[in-house]
Amino acid sequence: MNSREVVRALESDGWYRVAQKGSSHVQFKHPTKHGRVTVPHPERDIPIGTLRSIERQARVKLS
């Protein structure tokens, strides 16, 4: 799964962009869920461990 697909999945779940650190990471926040989720961007294929971490933080199923 690449970063573009992860961003689309998060945005469809209600997450919105709050910060972008340079051109390598994007942070998302949700109106009702706690915390922020950081996604490496742009990246062709995100490692499986990073995907699982994003899933835990966002409380969504990505794959």
VENWOFEN-V454495 format. One record per residue. N is the residue number from 1. SS is DSSP state (@ for helix, = for strand, . for the rest). PHI is phi as a letter, one per 20 degrees, with the letter a starting at -180 (999 if undefined). Layout:
n | ss | phi
N | SS | PHI
N | SS | PHI
//
This chain:
n | ss | phi
1 | . | 999
2 | . | e
3 | @ | f
4 | @ | f
5 | @ | f
6 | @ | f
7 | @ | f
8 | @ | f
9 | @ | f
10 | @ | f
11 | @ | f
12 | @ | f
13 | . | e
14 | . | o
15 | = | f
16 | = | c
17 | = | f
18 | = | d
19 | = | b
20 | = | c
21 | = | e
22 | . | m
23 | . | d
24 | . | d
25 | = | b
26 | = | c
27 | = | d
28 | = | c
29 | = | c
30 | = | d
31 | . | f
32 | . | d
33 | . | e
34 | . | e
35 | . | n
36 | = | c
37 | = | c
38 | = | d
39 | = | d
40 | = | f
41 | . | b
42 | . | e
43 | . | b
44 | . | f
45 | . | c
46 | . | e
47 | . | g
48 | @ | g
49 | @ | f
50 | @ | f
51 | @ | f
52 | @ | f
53 | @ | f
54 | @ | f
55 | @ | f
56 | @ | f
57 | @ | f
58 | @ | e
59 | . | l
60 | . | c
61 | . | e
62 | . | e
63 | . | d
//
